[in-house]
């Protein structure tokens, strides 16, 4: 515990230019990747078939996936629907197939006769639903960025706001770029992970900004680089503990959570790792580039009242 009580003395700002250059190059590369390669959108965004089946006893989802893969449904998403006996299966769009054909093929793949599986319902989700979800998801991200920008601008200063929002966009793009490179499916749970990442990364940035503001006012003889380095060093051990514990939980979720939360876990793991350096070199580094100073955070002086006749 004494180790974590010590404040290290690392010159983070010595590499601020390198950090900003690397982040800028990665951001541009990620945007190009998303434009030309895109994301592996799941059924939530592309439309598809929803099938609900009921087993006479509890069933393992891995067994259901194995049966479906043998039946030719490699991209099926399987999850519990209420209890461990009720299973919801999501399939890609079926071309020129009606509900009777799809249901019979699913039941045949699951060996429904021998397993006494009951078909509860089957629904077709059109691509227009996916387009609506895409629009609402993009709107949710936009509203989150605007709200955070306004909050930081009111609490700190507009230069901090620009740095914080840039770091959030950077983190979200890095996570999306990783998903695109490895073609991880992007569904509603992945979108939820991106929104959660924005909140997580913003919290890390706010902690550093708070300490920078306190030190800018108290350390009047230090220049901006010394103040920022001191502030980051005062929070870095706290950040390490937070990131490690979060990564432990996400890793456990990735390894044991199953396919339904796989993309959620991957997106957050990448985001947490990226947020570790973006809160230092992107958000704080940009604030320095914009010329943040002690005068920006001091309360305005009241003008003297001239009482002379």
PyMOL commands that set and color helices and strands:
alter all, ss='L'
color gray80, all
select helices_A, chain A and resi 2-5+12-36+43-46+61-70+99-109+112-115+127-155+158-181+188-218+224-256+259-289+294-297
alter helices_A, ss='H'
color red, helices_A
select strands_A, chain A and resi 40-41+48-54+77-80+86-92+118-125+185-186
alter strands_A, ss='S'
color yellow, strands_A
deselect
rebuild
show_as cartoon
